[in-house]
Amino acid sequence: MHDTYSILRHFADSWMLLAMTLFFLGACLWAFRPGARDTHDEAARAIFRDSPPPVAGCGKGCPGCNCQPKDPT
């Protein structure tokens, strides 16, 4: 009779490796499916959803900022 370690080692080397490989491939295919682009774009912009819009001029948004771009003419 085999000991428990050998049985679990055989299971991990064969079926568990196959199961983890199939799970990895399934997760990759699910993440890169054609219809997921909008979902991923929305998730990427989620941190900026409540941010104020950028300030014109230098962009630093300092109170009382006078650093407007100079007129090139």
C-alpha positions as CSV (number, residue, x, y, z in Angstrom):
1,M,0.0,0.0,0.0
2,H,1.2,3.5,-0.8
3,D,1.7,6.0,1.9
4,T,-0.4,9.2,1.9
5,Y,2.5,11.4,0.7
6,S,3.0,9.3,-2.4
7,I,-0.7,9.3,-3.3
8,L,-1.0,13.1,-2.8
9,R,2.3,13.7,-4.7
10,H,1.0,11.7,-7.6
11,F,-2.3,13.5,-7.6
12,A,-0.6,16.9,-7.5
13,D,1.8,16.0,-10.3
14,S,-0.9,14.8,-12.6
15,W,-4.5,16.0,-12.1
16,M,-3.9,19.1,-10.1
17,L,-1.4,20.4,-12.6
18,L,-3.9,19.8,-15.4
19,A,-6.6,21.5,-13.3
20,M,-4.4,24.6,-12.5
21,T,-3.4,24.8,-16.2
22,L,-7.0,24.8,-17.4
23,F,-8.0,27.3,-14.8
24,F,-5.1,29.7,-15.9
25,L,-6.0,29.4,-19.5
26,G,-9.7,29.9,-18.8
27,A,-8.9,33.0,-16.7
28,C,-6.7,34.4,-19.5
29,L,-9.4,33.8,-22.1
30,W,-12.0,35.4,-19.9
31,A,-9.9,38.5,-19.2
32,F,-9.0,39.1,-22.8
33,R,-12.4,38.2,-24.4
34,P,-13.5,40.7,-27.1
35,G,-16.4,42.2,-25.1
36,A,-14.3,43.0,-22.0
37,R,-12.6,46.1,-23.4
38,D,-15.3,48.5,-22.1
39,T,-15.3,46.9,-18.7
40,H,-11.5,47.2,-18.4
41,D,-11.5,50.8,-19.6
42,E,-14.1,51.7,-17.1
43,A,-12.2,50.0,-14.3
44,A,-9.0,51.9,-15.4
45,R,-10.8,55.2,-15.2
46,A,-12.6,54.5,-11.9
47,I,-10.0,56.2,-9.7
48,F,-10.4,59.5,-11.6
49,R,-14.2,59.5,-11.5
50,D,-14.6,61.9,-8.5
51,S,-11.5,64.0,-9.3
52,P,-12.0,67.7,-10.3
53,P,-11.2,68.5,-13.9
54,P,-7.6,69.8,-14.6
55,V,-7.0,73.5,-14.3
56,A,-6.1,75.6,-17.4
57,G,-2.7,77.1,-17.4
58,C,0.2,75.4,-15.8
59,G,-1.9,72.6,-14.4
60,K,-0.7,72.9,-10.9
61,G,-3.9,74.4,-9.6
62,C,-2.3,76.6,-7.0
63,P,-4.6,79.1,-5.3
64,G,-4.1,82.6,-6.8
65,C,-1.9,81.1,-9.6
66,N,-0.8,83.7,-12.2
67,C,1.3,81.4,-14.4
68,Q,-0.8,81.6,-17.6
69,P,1.0,80.8,-20.8
70,K,2.6,83.8,-22.4
71,D,1.2,85.0,-25.8
72,P,3.8,84.1,-28.5
73,T,3.1,87.3,-30.6
